[in-house]
Amino acid sequence: MMALDILREQRYKSAAFHTRRTMEKNNMIKLHGFAVSNYFNMAKLALLEKGVDFEMVNVHGSQDEAFLAISPRGKVPVLETEQGFLNETNVILEYIEETQGGKPLLPSDPYERGYVRALAKEIELYIELPARSCYMEVFFGGKVEQAVKDKAKADLLGGIATLKRHAKFSPYVAGSEMTIADIMFLFSIDLASAVAGKLFAIDLLAELPEAKALLAELAKNPNVQKIEADKNAEMAAFIAAAKARK
Ligand SMILES: N[C@@H](CCC(=O)N[C@@H](CS)C(=O)NCC(=O)O)C(=O)O
């Protein structure tokens, strides 16, 4: 082969490689959200645990028309797939589980899957959401009405009692393997504990040492550590912006 042909062939191969890379990149899953969002971090941890190649798009929740077009309630995370956008974290976690290989985050047995899903839903509805009603006062220097705080306290205690009754913590929430229930747990319990400590002077996990042990175990996970580092890097700017908005 002449030198020119070799050069042409190399150029062709490199162009084909570049096109393939670009296509792969365009088809790559994109996770929209920001590093301080606990729900965003749930989806991010699932992707990292599975070793999925994904891109992050830094965006905050908003009611802007352009954002509402991809997230109907204006919240993050949003997962951008080849077919379109998906919102709601539990749905995103399920989609990731169904479409991506890597480490399973749901058991194969349908009943066991149901058990994990029930735990994840209980943590979201009965722990994360009541705690969230007080985030404005606990994290952003705002004020929350006493009636809201009273309800949050009763709901949170009910949520923790539910978790104690239903979870296994052996050592993971649903048993011996890490699942989406642990992901929901990890990124809900820390915030809920902060709310309970600061507003009600309660150690939310006092009756649940197994949960404290699991948090300590999960804190050793390199992907959890990466998410924590990314979160801390963005935290000061996020809090300043949130306080300026209030
Ligand atoms: N139910 C939603 C909740 C997501 C959510 O509350 N995200 C927060 C950030 S952690 C958000 O986008 N807040 C912006 C807003 O409400 O304007 C989900 O499961 O994804």
The ligand as an SDF file (V2000), in Angstrom:
LIG
                    3D

 20 19  0  0  0  0  0  0  0  0999 V2000
  -40.9630   13.4980   43.6650 N   0  0  0  0  0  0  0  0  0  0  0  0
  -39.7500   14.0130   43.0870 C   0  0  0  0  0  0  0  0  0  0  0  0
  -39.0800   14.9550   44.0720 C   0  0  0  0  0  0  0  0  0  0  0  0
  -37.8320   15.6020   43.5240 C   0  0  0  0  0  0  0  0  0  0  0  0
  -37.4840   16.8720   44.2690 C   0  0  0  0  0  0  0  0  0  0  0  0
  -38.1440   17.2650   45.2470 O   0  0  0  0  0  0  0  0  0  0  0  0
  -36.4090   17.5140   43.8230 N   0  0  0  0  0  0  0  0  0  0  0  0
  -36.0200   18.7810   44.3930 C   0  0  0  0  0  0  0  0  0  0  0  0
  -34.5180   18.8230   44.5920 C   0  0  0  0  0  0  0  0  0  0  0  0
  -34.0050   17.6910   45.8320 S   0  0  0  0  0  0  0  0  0  0  0  0
  -36.3480   19.8870   43.4120 C   0  0  0  0  0  0  0  0  0  0  0  0
  -36.1770   19.7410   42.2250 O   0  0  0  0  0  0  0  0  0  0  0  0
  -36.8480   21.0080   43.9260 N   0  0  0  0  0  0  0  0  0  0  0  0
  -37.0580   22.1670   43.1000 C   0  0  0  0  0  0  0  0  0  0  0  0
  -38.4140   22.7230   43.2370 C   0  0  0  0  0  0  0  0  0  0  0  0
  -39.2760   22.0900   43.8700 O   0  0  0  0  0  0  0  0  0  0  0  0
  -38.5870   23.7880   42.6550 O   0  0  0  0  0  0  0  0  0  0  0  0
  -38.8270   12.8730   42.7020 C   0  0  0  0  0  0  0  0  0  0  0  0
  -39.0360   11.7520   43.2060 O   0  0  0  0  0  0  0  0  0  0  0  0
  -37.9180   13.0350   41.8670 O   0  0  0  0  0  0  0  0  0  0  0  0
  1  2  1  0
  2  3  1  0
  2 18  1  0
  3  4  1  0
  4  5  1  0
  5  6  2  0
  5  7  1  0
  7  8  1  0
  8  9  1  0
  8 11  1  0
  9 10  1  0
 11 12  2  0
 11 13  1  0
 13 14  1  0
 14 15  1  0
 15 16  2  0
 15 17  1  0
 18 19  2  0
 18 20  1  0
M  END
$$$$
